[in-house]
Amino acid sequence: MMKLLPYGILTLIFTAFITPPESNAYPIDGYEYSGIKRLKYLQMATSGELPDPKLPPGSLKSIEDIKLNLKAECGFPVQDILVEDADFQKKIDALLPRLDKSYSITVLDITQPDKMRYAQQNETKGYQPGSVGKLVVLTALFDQLAKIYPDDFSKRIELLKTKTVKGGNWVLSDEHTIPVFNMETNKLVKRQAVASDVFSLFEWADHMLSVSNNGAASVVWREALLMAAFGDKYPTITQEDADAYFKENPKNEITDLAINTVNNPLRELGITEEEWRLGSFFTRGVNPYVGSKGGSIGTPLGLMKWMVQLEQGAIVDQKSSLEIKRLMYMTDRRIRYAQAPELKEAAVYFKSGSLYKCDKTKDEGCGKYKGNVYNYMNSVAIVEHPDGTKYMVCLMTNVLGKNSAYDHLALASRIDKIVRETKE
């Protein structure tokens, strides 16, 4: 969530918290399991009942094909895994000037779990995470579901599938469109989310990840907050109960609970406040109900710690980690890092985010994704090739005055080549 900046007499500042429409997530055969209607559309399209979406080969995995790669290494401390491999480090260093502080990266080759290779550069430098922070919200959602149903994962999935909630002002406003599939007419419409929208928790989570909808992210965070507030009573609360909670409780107390709800799971994973934290919701419509606190930051090291533990099955539990990975799976148009042609055949689990700010008095040409005050662009990816090559990357950049999308794509190609040429 961004604060509105005042207009000066001589200075016009433009700020945007935005990412372009991203590739849709979750395996396309997952409709029966999840109830996500967009998946029904893709299932019908790939079967020939609707126009062919021309998905890349790497996007056609079944829900049953997605696995966690490091379950056997679940007991290994992350710090023992993220140790630089000298030869691998030298090759990654050659990609970027070692002292260029505009780029930060961590790379972990997990092709052979007993011989993992790690490299890093500027790994502790902090960046505004942008929409990559939505992975923190997703983590909080599954953390709270486990608290409600600690011994029954099937009930957690059933709640995600069957509990519907209204977006309300929390979705306002966001230029990202969401896919809405009418199963009676078989028509798919892409439009902005509106306050009257009602979707299941699963669909809100899918909108948050698949098209990076900011309003959906605020709704999912809101529901995780309500789970923390109501505990095991959450499954039966009504809209009136939720409205009363925000009306009757002090805003500062709600804010504290909201911040703790998303950040405490990270601390339990050994990710520190300076490595990754979330301090603001993603839309301004939340302002009457909850505030911001502590700011948001992400580092390649913090995000890599999260990805390692995702693959280990340590984010909440193995089943929750697998479900989070499914929600990250890309099943449509790829962008930025994930758009590299070398990844066409690969399964890619991905989240991207950006945040930029322009001072028009310094450069009238400053614009979208070309901020001259700051210009963050971040990519988090797990790549799985058909030949068994598997690796994870976190790339975070702040290159002023330039859209770094192509740089992310080019680096993806070069990193892929390094990993595949040097794998043992």
C-alpha positions as CSV (number, residue, x, y, z in Angstrom):
1,M,0.0,0.0,0.0
2,M,1.4,3.4,-1.0
3,K,0.9,6.7,0.7
4,L,-0.2,9.6,-1.6
5,L,2.6,12.1,-2.1
6,P,2.0,15.8,-2.1
7,Y,2.5,17.8,-5.3
8,G,5.3,20.4,-5.0
9,I,5.2,23.6,-7.0
10,L,8.2,22.7,-9.1
11,T,8.4,18.9,-8.6
12,L,6.0,16.3,-9.8
13,I,6.6,12.9,-8.3
14,F,4.9,9.8,-9.8
15,T,4.8,6.6,-7.9
16,A,3.5,3.2,-8.9
17,F,3.2,-0.2,-7.3
18,I,2.6,-2.4,-10.3
19,T,3.4,-5.5,-12.2
20,P,2.1,-6.4,-15.6
21,P,-0.4,-9.2,-16.1
22,E,1.5,-12.4,-15.2
23,S,1.3,-15.9,-16.3
24,N,-1.6,-17.9,-14.8
25,A,-0.7,-20.3,-12.1
26,Y,-1.8,-23.7,-10.8
27,P,-2.0,-26.9,-13.0
28,I,-4.7,-26.7,-15.5
29,D,-6.3,-30.1,-14.5
30,G,-6.8,-28.8,-10.9
31,Y,-10.4,-27.6,-11.3
32,E,-12.1,-30.5,-9.6
33,Y,-9.7,-30.3,-6.7
34,S,-9.6,-26.6,-6.2
35,G,-12.8,-25.2,-7.7
36,I,-10.8,-22.5,-9.5
37,K,-13.0,-21.7,-12.5
38,R,-10.2,-20.3,-14.6
39,L,-8.7,-23.8,-14.6
40,K,-11.9,-25.2,-16.1
41,Y,-11.5,-22.8,-19.0
42,L,-7.9,-23.8,-19.6
43,Q,-8.8,-27.5,-19.4
44,M,-11.6,-27.0,-22.0
45,A,-9.2,-24.9,-24.2
46,T,-6.4,-27.4,-24.2
47,S,-8.8,-30.2,-24.9
48,G,-10.1,-28.4,-28.0
49,E,-13.5,-27.4,-26.7
50,L,-12.5,-23.7,-26.7
51,P,-9.8,-21.8,-28.7
52,D,-6.3,-23.2,-28.1
53,P,-4.4,-21.0,-25.6
54,K,-1.1,-22.2,-27.1
55,L,0.5,-23.0,-23.7
56,P,4.3,-23.6,-23.7
57,P,5.1,-27.3,-23.2
58,G,6.4,-26.6,-19.7
59,S,3.0,-25.4,-18.6
60,L,1.2,-28.7,-19.1
61,K,2.1,-30.6,-16.0
62,S,-0.7,-32.4,-14.2
63,I,-1.5,-31.6,-10.6
64,E,-0.1,-35.0,-9.7
65,D,3.2,-34.3,-11.5
66,I,4.3,-31.5,-9.2
67,K,6.5,-32.7,-6.4
68,L,8.8,-31.2,-3.7
69,N,12.4,-31.7,-4.6
70,L,14.1,-31.7,-1.2
71,K,11.8,-33.6,1.0
72,A,14.6,-36.1,1.9
73,E,16.8,-33.1,2.9
74,C,14.1,-31.7,5.2
75,G,16.3,-32.0,8.3
76,F,19.2,-30.2,6.7
77,P,19.7,-26.7,8.2
78,V,19.3,-24.0,5.5
79,Q,22.6,-22.4,6.4
80,D,24.4,-25.7,5.7
81,I,22.9,-25.8,2.2
82,L,23.5,-22.1,1.2
83,V,27.3,-22.4,1.2
84,E,29.1,-21.1,-1.8
85,D,30.5,-23.6,-4.3
86,A,33.8,-22.1,-5.5
87,D,33.5,-23.1,-9.2
88,F,29.8,-22.4,-9.5
89,Q,30.4,-19.0,-7.8
90,K,33.0,-18.0,-10.3
91,K,30.7,-18.7,-13.2
92,I,27.8,-16.7,-11.6
93,D,30.2,-13.9,-10.7
94,A,31.2,-13.6,-14.4
95,L,27.6,-12.7,-15.3
96,L,27.6,-9.4,-13.3
97,P,30.3,-7.0,-12.0
98,R,30.9,-8.1,-8.5
99,L,30.6,-4.6,-7.1
100,D,27.5,-3.5,-9.1
101,K,25.0,-2.8,-6.3
102,S,22.1,-2.5,-8.8
103,Y,22.0,-6.3,-9.1
104,S,21.6,-9.0,-6.4
105,I,21.2,-12.7,-6.9
106,T,21.2,-16.1,-5.3
107,V,21.2,-19.3,-7.3
108,L,20.9,-22.9,-6.0
109,D,21.3,-25.9,-8.3
110,I,19.3,-28.8,-6.8
111,T,19.7,-31.2,-9.7
112,Q,21.5,-33.6,-7.4
113,P,20.3,-33.0,-3.8
114,D,23.4,-34.7,-2.4
115,K,25.6,-32.4,-4.4
116,M,23.8,-29.0,-4.4
117,R,25.7,-26.0,-5.7
118,Y,25.1,-22.4,-4.5
119,A,26.2,-19.0,-5.6
120,Q,25.3,-15.5,-4.4
121,Q,26.1,-11.9,-5.0
122,N,24.9,-8.9,-2.9
123,E,22.7,-11.4,-1.3
124,T,21.9,-9.4,1.8
125,K,21.1,-6.1,0.1
126,G,17.5,-5.0,0.8
127,Y,15.0,-4.2,-1.9
128,Q,11.3,-3.3,-1.9
129,P,9.9,-6.7,-2.7
130,G,6.8,-5.5,-4.6
131,S,4.5,-8.3,-5.6
132,V,7.0,-10.9,-4.5
133,G,5.7,-10.1,-1.1
134,K,2.5,-11.9,-2.0
135,L,4.3,-15.1,-1.3
136,V,4.4,-13.9,2.3
137,V,0.7,-13.5,2.3
138,L,0.2,-17.0,0.9
139,T,2.5,-18.4,3.6
140,A,0.4,-16.7,6.2
141,L,-2.8,-18.1,4.8
142,F,-1.6,-21.7,5.0
143,D,-0.1,-21.0,8.4
144,Q,-3.5,-19.9,9.7
145,L,-5.4,-22.8,8.0
146,A,-3.1,-25.2,9.9
147,K,-4.0,-23.5,13.2
148,I,-7.7,-24.0,12.5
149,Y,-7.4,-27.6,11.3
150,P,-4.1,-28.9,12.7
151,D,-4.8,-32.5,12.1
152,D,-6.9,-32.5,8.9
153,F,-5.4,-31.1,5.7
154,S,-8.5,-32.1,3.7
155,K,-10.6,-29.7,5.8
156,R,-8.1,-26.9,5.0
157,I,-8.6,-27.6,1.3
158,E,-12.3,-27.8,1.6
159,L,-12.4,-24.4,3.4
160,L,-10.3,-22.9,0.6
161,K,-12.6,-24.4,-2.0
162,T,-16.0,-23.7,-0.4
163,K,-15.8,-20.5,1.7
164,T,-16.6,-17.5,-0.4
165,V,-15.9,-13.9,0.6
166,K,-16.7,-10.5,-0.8
167,G,-13.9,-8.3,-1.9
168,G,-15.4,-5.0,-0.6
169,N,-13.3,-1.9,-0.6
170,W,-10.2,-4.0,0.1
171,V,-9.8,-4.7,-3.7
172,L,-9.7,-1.0,-4.5
173,S,-8.1,0.0,-6.6
174,D,-5.9,-2.0,-8.9
175,E,-5.4,-1.9,-12.7
176,H,-4.5,-5.6,-12.9
177,T,-7.4,-7.5,-14.4
178,I,-8.6,-10.9,-13.2
179,P,-10.0,-13.8,-15.3
180,V,-13.6,-14.5,-14.7
181,F,-15.0,-17.6,-16.4
182,N,-18.7,-18.1,-16.9
183,M,-19.3,-21.8,-16.8
184,E,-22.8,-21.5,-18.3
185,T,-21.8,-19.5,-21.4
186,N,-18.1,-20.7,-21.5
187,K,-17.0,-17.1,-21.8
188,L,-13.9,-15.8,-20.2
189,V,-13.8,-12.1,-19.4
190,K,-10.7,-10.3,-18.1
191,R,-11.6,-7.2,-16.0
192,Q,-10.7,-5.3,-12.9
193,A,-11.8,-6.6,-9.6
194,V,-14.8,-4.6,-8.1
195,A,-16.0,-4.3,-4.5
196,S,-19.0,-6.6,-5.2
197,D,-16.9,-9.5,-6.4
198,V,-17.3,-12.8,-4.4
199,F,-14.9,-15.6,-4.9
200,S,-13.7,-18.6,-2.9
201,L,-10.6,-18.3,-0.9
202,F,-8.8,-20.6,-3.4
203,E,-9.9,-18.2,-6.3
204,W,-8.8,-15.1,-4.4
205,A,-5.4,-16.8,-3.8
206,D,-5.2,-17.7,-7.5
207,H,-6.0,-14.2,-8.6
208,M,-3.2,-13.0,-6.2
209,L,-0.6,-15.3,-7.7
210,S,-1.7,-15.9,-11.3
211,V,-2.3,-12.3,-12.4
212,S,-0.7,-10.6,-9.4
213,N,-3.9,-8.8,-8.5
214,N,-3.2,-6.4,-5.7
215,G,-6.8,-6.3,-4.5
216,A,-6.9,-10.1,-4.3
217,A,-3.7,-10.0,-2.2
218,S,-5.3,-7.6,0.2
219,V,-8.4,-9.8,0.5
220,V,-6.2,-12.9,1.2
221,W,-4.3,-11.1,3.8
222,R,-7.5,-9.8,5.3
223,E,-8.8,-13.4,5.6
224,A,-5.6,-14.6,7.2
225,L,-6.0,-11.8,9.7
226,L,-9.6,-12.8,10.4
227,M,-8.5,-16.4,10.9
228,A,-5.9,-15.2,13.4
229,A,-8.6,-13.1,15.2
230,F,-11.5,-15.7,15.2
231,G,-9.4,-18.9,15.4
232,D,-11.5,-22.1,15.0
233,K,-14.7,-20.0,14.7
234,Y,-13.5,-18.5,11.4
235,P,-15.1,-21.1,9.1
236,T,-18.6,-20.1,10.2
237,I,-18.1,-16.3,10.5
238,T,-20.4,-14.1,8.3
239,Q,-19.8,-10.9,6.4
240,E,-21.5,-9.1,9.3
241,D,-19.1,-10.7,11.8
242,A,-16.1,-9.6,9.8
243,D,-17.5,-6.1,9.4
244,A,-18.1,-5.8,13.1
245,Y,-14.6,-6.9,13.9
246,F,-13.1,-4.1,11.9
247,K,-15.6,-1.6,13.2
248,E,-15.4,-2.5,16.9
249,N,-11.6,-3.1,17.4
250,P,-8.9,-0.4,17.6
251,K,-7.1,0.2,14.3
252,N,-3.7,0.0,15.9
253,E,-4.5,-3.4,17.5
254,I,-5.8,-4.7,14.1
255,T,-2.6,-3.4,12.4
256,D,-0.4,-5.2,14.9
257,L,-2.2,-8.5,14.4
258,A,-2.1,-8.1,10.6
259,I,1.6,-7.5,10.6
260,N,2.3,-10.4,13.0
261,T,0.1,-12.7,11.0
262,V,2.2,-12.4,7.9
263,N,5.6,-12.0,9.4
264,N,5.7,-14.5,12.3
265,P,5.7,-17.5,9.9
266,L,8.9,-16.1,8.3
267,R,10.6,-15.7,11.7
268,E,9.7,-19.3,12.4
269,L,11.5,-20.3,9.2
270,G,14.7,-18.5,10.4
271,I,14.2,-15.6,8.0
272,T,15.0,-12.4,9.9
273,E,13.3,-9.0,9.7
274,E,16.1,-7.6,7.6
275,E,16.0,-10.5,5.2
276,W,12.2,-10.3,4.4
277,R,9.3,-8.6,5.9
278,L,5.9,-7.2,4.9
279,G,4.6,-3.9,6.3
280,S,1.8,-2.7,4.1
281,F,-1.2,-4.0,2.3
282,F,-1.4,-3.8,-1.4
283,T,-4.3,-1.4,-2.0
284,R,-5.4,1.9,-0.6
285,G,-8.9,0.7,0.1
286,V,-7.7,-0.9,3.3
287,N,-6.8,2.4,4.9
288,P,-10.0,2.8,7.0
289,Y,-9.5,-0.6,8.5
290,V,-5.8,-1.3,9.0
291,G,-2.5,0.6,8.9
292,S,1.1,0.0,7.8
293,K,4.0,-0.8,10.1
294,G,7.7,-1.3,9.7
295,G,8.0,-1.1,6.0
296,S,8.5,-3.9,3.5
297,I,11.9,-5.3,2.5
298,G,13.3,-8.4,0.7
299,T,16.7,-9.8,0.1
300,P,17.8,-12.5,-2.3
301,L,19.1,-14.5,0.7
302,G,15.8,-14.2,2.6
303,L,13.8,-15.3,-0.5
304,M,16.2,-18.2,-1.2
305,K,15.8,-19.4,2.4
306,W,12.1,-19.5,1.8
307,M,12.4,-21.4,-1.5
308,V,14.7,-24.0,0.0
309,Q,12.3,-24.6,2.8
310,L,9.4,-24.7,0.4
311,E,11.1,-27.6,-1.5
312,Q,11.9,-29.3,1.8
313,G,8.3,-29.2,2.8
314,A,9.0,-27.0,5.8
315,I,6.6,-24.1,5.1
316,V,3.9,-25.1,7.6
317,D,4.1,-28.8,6.6
318,Q,4.8,-30.9,3.4
319,K,1.2,-30.8,2.1
320,S,1.0,-27.0,2.6
321,S,4.4,-26.5,0.9
322,L,3.2,-28.6,-2.1
323,E,0.0,-26.6,-2.3
324,I,1.9,-23.3,-2.3
325,K,4.2,-24.6,-5.1
326,R,1.1,-25.6,-7.1
327,L,-0.2,-22.0,-6.8
328,M,3.2,-20.8,-8.1
329,Y,3.1,-23.0,-11.2
330,M,2.9,-21.1,-14.4
331,T,0.2,-22.2,-16.9
332,D,0.0,-19.4,-19.5
333,R,2.0,-16.4,-20.8
334,R,5.4,-15.9,-19.3
335,I,7.1,-12.6,-18.5
336,R,10.5,-11.3,-17.5
337,Y,12.8,-13.9,-16.2
338,A,10.4,-16.7,-17.0
339,Q,10.1,-15.6,-20.6
340,A,13.6,-16.9,-21.6
341,P,13.3,-19.2,-24.6
342,E,15.6,-21.7,-22.9
343,L,12.8,-22.3,-20.3
344,K,10.1,-23.1,-22.8
345,E,10.1,-26.8,-22.1
346,A,10.7,-26.4,-18.4
347,A,8.2,-26.2,-15.6
348,V,8.6,-22.8,-13.9
349,Y,7.2,-21.8,-10.5
350,F,7.5,-18.1,-10.4
351,K,6.6,-14.8,-8.9
352,S,7.7,-11.4,-10.1
353,G,7.3,-7.9,-8.7
354,S,8.2,-4.3,-9.3
355,L,8.0,-0.9,-7.8
356,Y,9.1,2.3,-9.4
357,K,9.1,6.1,-8.7
358,C,9.6,9.0,-11.1
359,D,10.7,12.5,-10.6
360,K,9.5,14.3,-13.8
361,T,11.5,17.4,-13.0
362,K,14.7,15.4,-13.6
363,D,13.5,13.5,-16.7
364,E,10.3,14.1,-18.5
365,G,10.7,10.7,-20.2
366,C,10.6,8.8,-17.0
367,G,7.7,6.3,-17.0
368,K,6.4,2.9,-16.3
369,Y,9.1,0.5,-15.1
370,K,11.7,3.2,-15.8
371,G,11.8,5.0,-12.4
372,N,14.6,7.5,-11.8
373,V,14.2,7.7,-8.0
374,Y,14.0,3.9,-7.6
375,N,13.1,1.2,-10.0
376,Y,12.8,-2.2,-8.4
377,M,12.3,-5.4,-10.4
378,N,12.4,-8.8,-8.7
379,S,12.0,-12.4,-10.0
380,V,11.8,-15.6,-7.9
381,A,11.8,-18.8,-9.9
382,I,12.1,-22.6,-9.5
383,V,13.0,-24.2,-12.8
384,E,12.6,-27.9,-13.6
385,H,13.7,-29.2,-17.0
386,P,12.6,-32.5,-18.5
387,D,16.1,-33.8,-18.4
388,G,16.2,-33.5,-14.6
389,T,18.0,-30.2,-14.3
390,K,16.5,-28.3,-11.4
391,Y,17.5,-25.0,-9.8
392,M,16.2,-22.0,-8.0
393,V,17.0,-18.3,-8.6
394,C,16.2,-15.0,-6.8
395,L,17.1,-12.0,-8.9
396,M,16.5,-8.5,-7.5
397,T,17.5,-5.3,-9.3
398,N,17.3,-1.5,-9.0
399,V,18.5,-0.1,-12.3
400,L,17.4,3.5,-12.7
401,G,15.8,4.8,-15.8
402,K,15.5,1.4,-17.6
403,N,12.9,-1.3,-17.9
404,S,14.9,-4.3,-16.6
405,A,12.5,-6.9,-18.0
406,Y,14.9,-7.8,-20.8
407,D,17.9,-7.9,-18.5
408,H,16.0,-10.5,-16.3
409,L,15.2,-12.5,-19.4
410,A,18.8,-12.4,-20.7
411,L,20.2,-13.3,-17.3
412,A,17.8,-16.2,-17.2
413,S,19.1,-17.6,-20.4
414,R,22.7,-17.2,-19.3
415,I,22.1,-18.7,-15.8
416,D,20.3,-21.7,-17.4
417,K,23.2,-22.3,-19.7
418,I,25.7,-22.2,-16.8
419,V,23.6,-24.6,-14.7
420,R,23.1,-27.1,-17.5
421,E,26.6,-27.0,-18.9
422,T,28.3,-27.5,-15.5
423,K,26.0,-30.0,-13.9
424,E,27.8,-33.1,-12.9
